[in-house]
């Protein structure tokens, strides 16, 4: 409605147009965009390096190195 008034050369603020639409019980219908959810995951970028140090992080008792 605001854009149509603007094209006709009638300059009103958007808030005034919203208030007038509310008084006349005119509602705005938006169409929801169907889009997939955002994901930036692209998979493994580089291969996992070899375990050259043969690191063993398992302990037999708690709090032991």
mmCIF file of the N, C-alpha and C atoms, coordinates in Angstrom:
data_MODEL
# 
_entry.id   MODEL 
# 
loop_
_atom_site.group_PDB 
_atom_site.id 
_atom_site.type_symbol 
_atom_site.label_atom_id 
_atom_site.label_alt_id 
_atom_site.label_comp_id 
_atom_site.label_asym_id 
_atom_site.label_entity_id 
_atom_site.label_seq_id 
_atom_site.pdbx_PDB_ins_code 
_atom_site.Cartn_x 
_atom_site.Cartn_y 
_atom_site.Cartn_z 
_atom_site.occupancy 
_atom_site.B_iso_or_equiv 
_atom_site.pdbx_formal_charge 
_atom_site.auth_seq_id 
_atom_site.auth_comp_id 
_atom_site.auth_asym_id 
_atom_site.auth_atom_id 
_atom_site.pdbx_PDB_model_num 
ATOM 1   N N  . UNK A 1 1  ? 0.832  -1.191  0.000  1.00 0.00 ? 1  UNK A N  1 
ATOM 2   C CA . UNK A 1 1  ? 0.000  0.000   0.000  1.00 0.00 ? 1  UNK A CA 1 
ATOM 3   C C  . UNK A 1 1  ? 0.877  1.257   0.000  1.00 0.00 ? 1  UNK A C  1 
ATOM 4   N N  . UNK A 1 2  ? 1.921  1.238   0.813  1.00 0.00 ? 2  UNK A N  1 
ATOM 5   C CA . UNK A 1 2  ? 2.812  2.394   0.901  1.00 0.00 ? 2  UNK A CA 1 
ATOM 6   C C  . UNK A 1 2  ? 3.483  2.647   -0.443 1.00 0.00 ? 2  UNK A C  1 
ATOM 7   N N  . UNK A 1 3  ? 3.910  1.574   -1.107 1.00 0.00 ? 3  UNK A N  1 
ATOM 8   C CA . UNK A 1 3  ? 4.557  1.730   -2.411 1.00 0.00 ? 3  UNK A CA 1 
ATOM 9   C C  . UNK A 1 3  ? 3.581  2.247   -3.459 1.00 0.00 ? 3  UNK A C  1 
ATOM 10  N N  . UNK A 1 4  ? 2.335  1.778   -3.396 1.00 0.00 ? 4  UNK A N  1 
ATOM 11  C CA . UNK A 1 4  ? 1.331  2.243   -4.347 1.00 0.00 ? 4  UNK A CA 1 
ATOM 12  C C  . UNK A 1 4  ? 1.060  3.735   -4.144 1.00 0.00 ? 4  UNK A C  1 
ATOM 13  N N  . UNK A 1 5  ? 0.973  4.168   -2.898 1.00 0.00 ? 5  UNK A N  1 
ATOM 14  C CA . UNK A 1 5  ? 0.781  5.595   -2.628 1.00 0.00 ? 5  UNK A CA 1 
ATOM 15  C C  . UNK A 1 5  ? 1.983  6.401   -3.092 1.00 0.00 ? 5  UNK A C  1 
ATOM 16  N N  . UNK A 1 6  ? 3.156  5.854   -2.891 1.00 0.00 ? 6  UNK A N  1 
ATOM 17  C CA . UNK A 1 6  ? 4.380  6.534   -3.323 1.00 0.00 ? 6  UNK A CA 1 
ATOM 18  C C  . UNK A 1 6  ? 4.395  6.706   -4.836 1.00 0.00 ? 6  UNK A C  1 
ATOM 19  N N  . UNK A 1 7  ? 3.980  5.661   -5.571 1.00 0.00 ? 7  UNK A N  1 
ATOM 20  C CA . UNK A 1 7  ? 3.943  5.745   -7.031 1.00 0.00 ? 7  UNK A CA 1 
ATOM 21  C C  . UNK A 1 7  ? 2.947  6.799   -7.496 1.00 0.00 ? 7  UNK A C  1 
ATOM 22  N N  . UNK A 1 8  ? 1.866  6.989   -6.744 1.00 0.00 ? 8  UNK A N  1 
ATOM 23  C CA . UNK A 1 8  ? 0.849  7.985   -7.091 1.00 0.00 ? 8  UNK A CA 1 
ATOM 24  C C  . UNK A 1 8  ? 1.304  9.403   -6.747 1.00 0.00 ? 8  UNK A C  1 
ATOM 25  N N  . UNK A 1 9  ? 2.405  9.501   -5.990 1.00 0.00 ? 9  UNK A N  1 
ATOM 26  C CA . UNK A 1 9  ? 2.922  10.813  -5.621 1.00 0.00 ? 9  UNK A CA 1 
ATOM 27  C C  . UNK A 1 9  ? 2.457  11.270  -4.255 1.00 0.00 ? 9  UNK A C  1 
ATOM 28  N N  . UNK A 1 10 ? 1.760  10.406  -3.533 1.00 0.00 ? 10 UNK A N  1 
ATOM 29  C CA . UNK A 1 10 ? 1.309  10.735  -2.179 1.00 0.00 ? 10 UNK A CA 1 
ATOM 30  C C  . UNK A 1 10 ? 2.385  10.285  -1.203 1.00 0.00 ? 10 UNK A C  1 
ATOM 31  N N  . UNK A 1 11 ? 2.969  11.249  -0.507 1.00 0.00 ? 11 UNK A N  1 
ATOM 32  C CA . UNK A 1 11 ? 4.071  10.949  0.395  1.00 0.00 ? 11 UNK A CA 1 
ATOM 33  C C  . UNK A 1 11 ? 3.550  10.848  1.826  1.00 0.00 ? 11 UNK A C  1 
ATOM 34  N N  . UNK A 1 12 ? 3.590  9.644   2.368  1.00 0.00 ? 12 UNK A N  1 
ATOM 35  C CA . UNK A 1 12 ? 3.226  9.399   3.761  1.00 0.00 ? 12 UNK A CA 1 
ATOM 36  C C  . UNK A 1 12 ? 4.303  8.514   4.372  1.00 0.00 ? 12 UNK A C  1 
ATOM 37  N N  . UNK A 1 13 ? 4.458  8.654   5.677  1.00 0.00 ? 13 UNK A N  1 
ATOM 38  C CA . UNK A 1 13 ? 5.439  7.790   6.322  1.00 0.00 ? 13 UNK A CA 1 
ATOM 39  C C  . UNK A 1 13 ? 4.867  6.384   6.438  1.00 0.00 ? 13 UNK A C  1 
ATOM 40  N N  . UNK A 1 14 ? 5.752  5.446   6.559  1.00 0.00 ? 14 UNK A N  1 
ATOM 41  C CA . UNK A 1 14 ? 5.332  4.049   6.641  1.00 0.00 ? 14 UNK A CA 1 
ATOM 42  C C  . UNK A 1 14 ? 4.488  3.804   7.892  1.00 0.00 ? 14 UNK A C  1 
ATOM 43  N N  . UNK A 1 15 ? 4.822  4.496   8.982  1.00 0.00 ? 15 UNK A N  1 
ATOM 44  C CA . UNK A 1 15 ? 4.066  4.335   10.224 1.00 0.00 ? 15 UNK A CA 1 
ATOM 45  C C  . UNK A 1 15 ? 2.629  4.815   10.069 1.00 0.00 ? 15 UNK A C  1 
ATOM 46  N N  . UNK A 1 16 ? 2.430  5.905   9.338  1.00 0.00 ? 16 UNK A N  1 
ATOM 47  C CA . UNK A 1 16 ? 1.076  6.416   9.107  1.00 0.00 ? 16 UNK A CA 1 
ATOM 48  C C  . UNK A 1 16 ? 0.277  5.399   8.290  1.00 0.00 ? 16 UNK A C  1 
ATOM 49  N N  . UNK A 1 17 ? 0.907  4.837   7.268  1.00 0.00 ? 17 UNK A N  1 
ATOM 50  C CA . UNK A 1 17 ? 0.236  3.844   6.432  1.00 0.00 ? 17 UNK A CA 1 
ATOM 51  C C  . UNK A 1 17 ? -0.109 2.619   7.263  1.00 0.00 ? 17 UNK A C  1 
ATOM 52  N N  . UNK A 1 18 ? 0.790  2.184   8.124  1.00 0.00 ? 18 UNK A N  1 
ATOM 53  C CA . UNK A 1 18 ? 0.510  1.031   8.988  1.00 0.00 ? 18 UNK A CA 1 
ATOM 54  C C  . UNK A 1 18 ? -0.672 1.315   9.908  1.00 0.00 ? 18 UNK A C  1 
ATOM 55  N N  . UNK A 1 19 ? -0.720 2.528   10.467 1.00 0.00 ? 19 UNK A N  1 
ATOM 56  C CA . UNK A 1 19 ? -1.812 2.900   11.364 1.00 0.00 ? 19 UNK A CA 1 
ATOM 57  C C  . UNK A 1 19 ? -3.145 2.925   10.613 1.00 0.00 ? 19 UNK A C  1 
ATOM 58  N N  . UNK A 1 20 ? -3.151 3.484   9.400  1.00 0.00 ? 20 UNK A N  1 
ATOM 59  C CA . UNK A 1 20 ? -4.366 3.518   8.588  1.00 0.00 ? 20 UNK A CA 1 
ATOM 60  C C  . UNK A 1 20 ? -4.817 2.110   8.212  1.00 0.00 ? 20 UNK A C  1 
ATOM 61  N N  . UNK A 1 21 ? -3.857 1.254   7.888  1.00 0.00 ? 21 UNK A N  1 
ATOM 62  C CA . UNK A 1 21 ? -4.205 -0.125  7.542  1.00 0.00 ? 21 UNK A CA 1 
ATOM 63  C C  . UNK A 1 21 ? -4.795 -0.846  8.749  1.00 0.00 ? 21 UNK A C  1 
ATOM 64  N N  . UNK A 1 22 ? -4.265 -0.553  9.933  1.00 0.00 ? 22 UNK A N  1 
ATOM 65  C CA . UNK A 1 22 ? -4.792 -1.180  11.142 1.00 0.00 ? 22 UNK A CA 1 
ATOM 66  C C  . UNK A 1 22 ? -6.215 -0.697  11.429 1.00 0.00 ? 22 UNK A C  1 
ATOM 67  N N  . UNK A 1 23 ? -6.474 0.607   11.220 1.00 0.00 ? 23 UNK A N  1 
ATOM 68  C CA . UNK A 1 23 ? -7.821 1.141   11.434 1.00 0.00 ? 23 UNK A CA 1 
ATOM 69  C C  . UNK A 1 23 ? -8.833 0.530   10.465 1.00 0.00 ? 23 UNK A C  1 
ATOM 70  N N  . UNK A 1 24 ? -8.395 0.260   9.240  1.00 0.00 ? 24 UNK A N  1 
ATOM 71  C CA . UNK A 1 24 ? -9.291 -0.306  8.224  1.00 0.00 ? 24 UNK A CA 1 
ATOM 72  C C  . UNK A 1 24 ? -9.284 -1.832  8.232  1.00 0.00 ? 24 UNK A C  1 
ATOM 73  N N  . UNK A 1 25 ? -8.592 -2.421  9.175  1.00 0.00 ? 25 UNK A N  1 
ATOM 74  C CA . UNK A 1 25 ? -8.479 -3.884  9.296  1.00 0.00 ? 25 UNK A CA 1 
ATOM 75  C C  . UNK A 1 25 ? -7.927 -4.522  8.024  1.00 0.00 ? 25 UNK A C  1 
ATOM 76  N N  . UNK A 1 26 ? -6.942 -3.878  7.435  1.00 0.00 ? 26 UNK A N  1 
ATOM 77  C CA . UNK A 1 26 ? -6.262 -4.424  6.259  1.00 0.00 ? 26 UNK A CA 1 
ATOM 78  C C  . UNK A 1 26 ? -4.990 -5.098  6.754  1.00 0.00 ? 26 UNK A C  1 
ATOM 79  N N  . UNK A 1 27 ? -4.861 -6.374  6.460  1.00 0.00 ? 27 UNK A N  1 
ATOM 80  C CA . UNK A 1 27 ? -3.681 -7.098  6.910  1.00 0.00 ? 27 UNK A CA 1 
ATOM 81  C C  . UNK A 1 27 ? -2.752 -7.351  5.733  1.00 0.00 ? 27 UNK A C  1 
ATOM 82  N N  . UNK A 1 28 ? -1.517 -7.548  6.052  1.00 0.00 ? 28 UNK A N  1 
ATOM 83  C CA . UNK A 1 28 ? -0.500 -7.800  5.047  1.00 0.00 ? 28 UNK A CA 1 
ATOM 84  C C  . UNK A 1 28 ? -0.243 -9.301  5.006  1.00 0.00 ? 28 UNK A C  1 
ATOM 85  N N  . UNK A 1 29 ? -0.233 -9.872  3.824  1.00 0.00 ? 29 UNK A N  1 
ATOM 86  C CA . UNK A 1 29 ? 0.032  -11.293 3.664  1.00 0.00 ? 29 UNK A CA 1 
ATOM 87  C C  . UNK A 1 29 ? 1.402  -11.456 3.025  1.00 0.00 ? 29 UNK A C  1 
ATOM 88  N N  . UNK A 1 30 ? 2.298  -12.091 3.762  1.00 0.00 ? 30 UNK A N  1 
ATOM 89  C CA . UNK A 1 30 ? 3.638  -12.356 3.268  1.00 0.00 ? 30 UNK A CA 1 
ATOM 90  C C  . UNK A 1 30 ? 3.704  -13.802 2.814  1.00 0.00 ? 30 UNK A C  1 
ATOM 91  N N  . UNK A 1 31 ? 4.373  -14.025 1.724  1.00 0.00 ? 31 UNK A N  1 
ATOM 92  C CA . UNK A 1 31 ? 4.607  -15.402 1.313  1.00 0.00 ? 31 UNK A CA 1 
ATOM 93  C C  . UNK A 1 31 ? 5.939  -15.826 1.894  1.00 0.00 ? 31 UNK A C  1 
ATOM 94  N N  . UNK A 1 32 ? 5.937  -16.957 2.569  1.00 0.00 ? 32 UNK A N  1 
ATOM 95  C CA . UNK A 1 32 ? 7.163  -17.442 3.190  1.00 0.00 ? 32 UNK A CA 1 
ATOM 96  C C  . UNK A 1 32 ? 8.061  -18.055 2.131  1.00 0.00 ? 32 UNK A C  1 
ATOM 97  N N  . UNK A 1 33 ? 9.328  -17.703 2.186  1.00 0.00 ? 33 UNK A N  1 
ATOM 98  C CA . UNK A 1 33 ? 10.289 -18.271 1.259  1.00 0.00 ? 33 UNK A CA 1 
ATOM 99  C C  . UNK A 1 33 ? 10.619 -19.689 1.709  1.00 0.00 ? 33 UNK A C  1 
ATOM 100 N N  . UNK A 1 34 ? 10.598 -20.594 0.775  1.00 0.00 ? 34 UNK A N  1 
ATOM 101 C CA . UNK A 1 34 ? 10.998 -21.960 1.081  1.00 0.00 ? 34 UNK A CA 1 
ATOM 102 C C  . UNK A 1 34 ? 12.467 -22.089 0.732  1.00 0.00 ? 34 UNK A C  1 
ATOM 103 N N  . UNK A 1 35 ? 13.270 -22.105 1.753  1.00 0.00 ? 35 UNK A N  1 
ATOM 104 C CA . UNK A 1 35 ? 14.706 -22.224 1.513  1.00 0.00 ? 35 UNK A CA 1 
ATOM 105 C C  . UNK A 1 35 ? 15.272 -23.286 2.442  1.00 0.00 ? 35 UNK A C  1 
ATOM 106 N N  . UNK A 1 36 ? 16.371 -23.844 2.033  1.00 0.00 ? 36 UNK A N  1 
ATOM 107 C CA . UNK A 1 36 ? 17.010 -24.847 2.867  1.00 0.00 ? 36 UNK A CA 1 
ATOM 108 C C  . UNK A 1 36 ? 17.737 -24.149 4.009  1.00 0.00 ? 36 UNK A C  1 
ATOM 109 N N  . UNK A 1 37 ? 17.896 -24.810 5.135  1.00 0.00 ? 37 UNK A N  1 
ATOM 110 C CA . UNK A 1 37 ? 18.593 -24.185 6.255  1.00 0.00 ? 37 UNK A CA 1 
ATOM 111 C C  . UNK A 1 37 ? 20.057 -23.922 5.909  1.00 0.00 ? 37 UNK A C  1 
ATOM 112 N N  . UNK A 1 38 ? 20.584 -22.857 6.471  1.00 0.00 ? 38 UNK A N  1 
ATOM 113 C CA . UNK A 1 38 ? 21.963 -22.462 6.185  1.00 0.00 ? 38 UNK A CA 1 
ATOM 114 C C  . UNK A 1 38 ? 22.942 -23.469 6.770  1.00 0.00 ? 38 UNK A C  1 
ATOM 115 N N  . UNK A 1 39 ? 23.904 -23.851 6.002  1.00 0.00 ? 39 UNK A N  1 
ATOM 116 C CA . UNK A 1 39 ? 24.961 -24.732 6.467  1.00 0.00 ? 39 UNK A CA 1 
ATOM 117 C C  . UNK A 1 39 ? 26.252 -24.355 5.755  1.00 0.00 ? 39 UNK A C  1 
ATOM 118 N N  . UNK A 1 40 ? 27.302 -24.140 6.534  1.00 0.00 ? 40 UNK A N  1 
ATOM 119 C CA . UNK A 1 40 ? 28.582 -23.806 5.923  1.00 0.00 ? 40 UNK A CA 1 
ATOM 120 C C  . UNK A 1 40 ? 29.524 -25.009 5.924  1.00 0.00 ? 40 UNK A C  1 
ATOM 121 N N  . UNK A 1 41 ? 29.015 -26.183 6.289  1.00 0.00 ? 41 UNK A N  1 
ATOM 122 C CA . UNK A 1 41 ? 29.850 -27.384 6.312  1.00 0.00 ? 41 UNK A CA 1 
ATOM 123 C C  . UNK A 1 41 ? 30.109 -27.853 4.891  1.00 0.00 ? 41 UNK A C  1 
ATOM 124 N N  . UNK A 1 42 ? 31.366 -27.995 4.530  1.00 0.00 ? 42 UNK A N  1 
ATOM 125 C CA . UNK A 1 42 ? 31.718 -28.443 3.186  1.00 0.00 ? 42 UNK A CA 1 
ATOM 126 C C  . UNK A 1 42 ? 32.458 -29.775 3.213  1.00 0.00 ? 42 UNK A C  1 
ATOM 127 N N  . UNK A 1 43 ? 32.567 -30.387 4.382  1.00 0.00 ? 43 UNK A N  1 
ATOM 128 C CA . UNK A 1 43 ? 33.273 -31.669 4.477  1.00 0.00 ? 43 UNK A CA 1 
ATOM 129 C C  . UNK A 1 43 ? 34.732 -31.466 4.876  1.00 0.00 ? 43 UNK A C  1 
ATOM 130 N N  . UNK A 1 44 ? 35.479 -32.548 4.823  1.00 0.00 ? 44 UNK A N  1 
ATOM 131 C CA . UNK A 1 44 ? 36.894 -32.481 5.171  1.00 0.00 ? 44 UNK A CA 1 
ATOM 132 C C  . UNK A 1 44 ? 37.645 -31.728 4.085  1.00 0.00 ? 44 UNK A C  1 
ATOM 133 N N  . UNK A 1 45 ? 38.331 -30.666 4.470  1.00 0.00 ? 45 UNK A N  1 
ATOM 134 C CA . UNK A 1 45 ? 39.067 -29.854 3.509  1.00 0.00 ? 45 UNK A CA 1 
ATOM 135 C C  . UNK A 1 45 ? 40.438 -30.460 3.234  1.00 0.00 ? 45 UNK A C  1 
ATOM 136 N N  . UNK A 1 46 ? 41.113 -30.898 4.307  1.00 0.00 ? 46 UNK A N  1 
ATOM 137 C CA . UNK A 1 46 ? 42.429 -31.497 4.149  1.00 0.00 ? 46 UNK A CA 1 
ATOM 138 C C  . UNK A 1 46 ? 42.405 -32.892 4.763  1.00 0.00 ? 46 UNK A C  1 
ATOM 139 N N  . UNK A 1 47 ? 43.241 -33.801 4.279  1.00 0.00 ? 47 UNK A N  1 
ATOM 140 C CA . UNK A 1 47 ? 43.276 -35.137 4.881  1.00 0.00 ? 47 UNK A CA 1 
ATOM 141 C C  . UNK A 1 47 ? 43.879 -35.089 6.274  1.00 0.00 ? 47 UNK A C  1 
ATOM 142 N N  . UNK A 1 48 ? 43.502 -36.047 7.114  1.00 0.00 ? 48 UNK A N  1 
ATOM 143 C CA . UNK A 1 48 ? 44.018 -36.126 8.478  1.00 0.00 ? 48 UNK A CA 1 
ATOM 144 C C  . UNK A 1 48 ? 45.482 -36.534 8.424  1.00 0.00 ? 48 UNK A C  1 
ATOM 145 N N  . UNK A 1 49 ? 46.369 -35.822 9.147  1.00 0.00 ? 49 UNK A N  1 
ATOM 146 C CA . UNK A 1 49 ? 47.789 -36.191 9.109  1.00 0.00 ? 49 UNK A CA 1 
ATOM 147 C C  . UNK A 1 49 ? 48.040 -37.519 9.828  1.00 0.00 ? 49 UNK A C  1 
ATOM 148 N N  . UNK A 1 50 ? 49.119 -38.173 9.459  1.00 0.00 ? 50 UNK A N  1 
ATOM 149 C CA . UNK A 1 50 ? 49.488 -39.442 10.080 1.00 0.00 ? 50 UNK A CA 1 
ATOM 150 C C  . UNK A 1 50 ? 49.909 -39.210 11.532 1.00 0.00 ? 50 UNK A C  1 
ATOM 151 N N  . UNK A 1 51 ? 49.671 -40.214 12.387 1.00 0.00 ? 51 UNK A N  1 
ATOM 152 C CA . UNK A 1 51 ? 50.042 -40.139 13.798 1.00 0.00 ? 51 UNK A CA 1 
ATOM 153 C C  . UNK A 1 51 ? 51.491 -40.597 13.936 1.00 0.00 ? 51 UNK A C  1 
ATOM 154 N N  . UNK A 1 52 ? 52.421 -39.658 13.722 1.00 0.00 ? 52 UNK A N  1 
ATOM 155 C CA . UNK A 1 52 ? 53.852 -39.993 13.716 1.00 0.00 ? 52 UNK A CA 1 
ATOM 156 C C  . UNK A 1 52 ? 54.394 -40.234 15.116 1.00 0.00 ? 52 UNK A C  1 
ATOM 157 N N  . UNK A 1 53 ? 53.786 -39.650 16.157 1.00 0.00 ? 53 UNK A N  1 
ATOM 158 C CA . UNK A 1 53 ? 54.301 -39.783 17.521 1.00 0.00 ? 53 UNK A CA 1 
ATOM 159 C C  . UNK A 1 53 ? 53.755 -41.009 18.242 1.00 0.00 ? 53 UNK A C  1 
ATOM 160 N N  . UNK A 1 54 ? 52.814 -41.731 17.644 1.00 0.00 ? 54 UNK A N  1 
ATOM 161 C CA . UNK A 1 54 ? 52.183 -42.904 18.257 1.00 0.00 ? 54 UNK A CA 1 
ATOM 162 C C  . UNK A 1 54 ? 51.639 -42.551 19.646 1.00 0.00 ? 54 UNK A C  1 
ATOM 163 N N  . UNK A 1 55 ? 50.864 -41.468 19.695 1.00 0.00 ? 55 UNK A N  1 
ATOM 164 C CA . UNK A 1 55 ? 50.352 -40.966 20.965 1.00 0.00 ? 55 UNK A CA 1 
ATOM 165 C C  . UNK A 1 55 ? 49.276 -41.900 21.510 1.00 0.00 ? 55 UNK A C  1 
ATOM 166 N N  . UNK A 1 56 ? 49.416 -42.232 22.800 1.00 0.00 ? 56 UNK A N  1 
ATOM 167 C CA . UNK A 1 56 ? 48.455 -43.075 23.482 1.00 0.00 ? 56 UNK A CA 1 
ATOM 168 C C  . UNK A 1 56 ? 47.901 -42.272 24.658 1.00 0.00 ? 56 UNK A C  1 
ATOM 169 N N  . UNK A 1 57 ? 46.647 -41.894 24.597 1.00 0.00 ? 57 UNK A N  1 
ATOM 170 C CA . UNK A 1 57 ? 46.061 -41.048 25.625 1.00 0.00 ? 57 UNK A CA 1 
ATOM 171 C C  . UNK A 1 57 ? 45.177 -41.847 26.583 1.00 0.00 ? 57 UNK A C  1 
ATOM 172 N N  . UNK A 1 58 ? 45.344 -43.131 26.649 1.00 0.00 ? 58 UNK A N  1 
ATOM 173 C CA . UNK A 1 58 ? 44.543 -43.957 27.546 1.00 0.00 ? 58 UNK A CA 1 
ATOM 174 C C  . UNK A 1 58 ? 45.341 -44.252 28.799 1.00 0.00 ? 58 UNK A C  1 
ATOM 175 N N  . UNK A 1 59 ? 44.706 -44.130 29.964 1.00 0.00 ? 59 UNK A N  1 
ATOM 176 C CA . UNK A 1 59 ? 45.385 -44.402 31.220 1.00 0.00 ? 59 UNK A CA 1 
ATOM 177 C C  . UNK A 1 59 ? 44.687 -45.570 31.911 1.00 0.00 ? 59 UNK A C  1 
ATOM 178 N N  . UNK A 1 60 ? 45.446 -46.262 32.777 1.00 0.00 ? 60 UNK A N  1 
ATOM 179 C CA . UNK A 1 60 ? 44.876 -47.401 33.490 1.00 0.00 ? 60 UNK A CA 1 
ATOM 180 C C  . UNK A 1 60 ? 44.132 -46.938 34.740 1.00 0.00 ? 60 UNK A C  1 
ATOM 181 N N  . UNK A 1 61 ? 44.571 -45.833 35.352 1.00 0.00 ? 61 UNK A N  1 
ATOM 182 C CA . UNK A 1 61 ? 43.925 -45.283 36.548 1.00 0.00 ? 61 UNK A CA 1 
ATOM 183 C C  . UNK A 1 61 ? 43.609 -43.815 36.323 1.00 0.00 ? 61 UNK A C  1 
ATOM 184 N N  . UNK A 1 62 ? 42.647 -43.276 37.068 1.00 0.00 ? 62 UNK A N  1 
ATOM 185 C CA . UNK A 1 62 ? 42.322 -41.844 36.921 1.00 0.00 ? 62 UNK A CA 1 
ATOM 186 C C  . UNK A 1 62 ? 43.495 -40.971 37.373 1.00 0.00 ? 62 UNK A C  1 
ATOM 187 N N  . UNK A 1 63 ? 43.604 -39.788 36.798 1.00 0.00 ? 63 UNK A N  1 
ATOM 188 C CA . UNK A 1 63 ? 44.596 -38.765 37.142 1.00 0.00 ? 63 UNK A CA 1 
ATOM 189 C C  . UNK A 1 63 ? 46.033 -39.261 36.969 1.00 0.00 ? 63 UNK A C  1 
ATOM 190 N N  . UNK A 1 64 ? 46.294 -40.082 35.998 1.00 0.00 ? 64 UNK A N  1 
ATOM 191 C CA . UNK A 1 64 ? 47.665 -40.512 35.676 1.00 0.00 ? 64 UNK A CA 1 
ATOM 192 C C  . UNK A 1 64 ? 48.026 -40.032 34.300 1.00 0.00 ? 64 UNK A C  1 
ATOM 193 N N  . UNK A 1 65 ? 49.281 -39.749 34.116 1.00 0.00 ? 65 UNK A N  1 
ATOM 194 C CA . UNK A 1 65 ? 49.749 -39.291 32.817 1.00 0.00 ? 65 UNK A CA 1 
ATOM 195 C C  . UNK A 1 65 ? 50.073 -40.445 31.906 1.00 0.00 ? 65 UNK A C  1 
# 
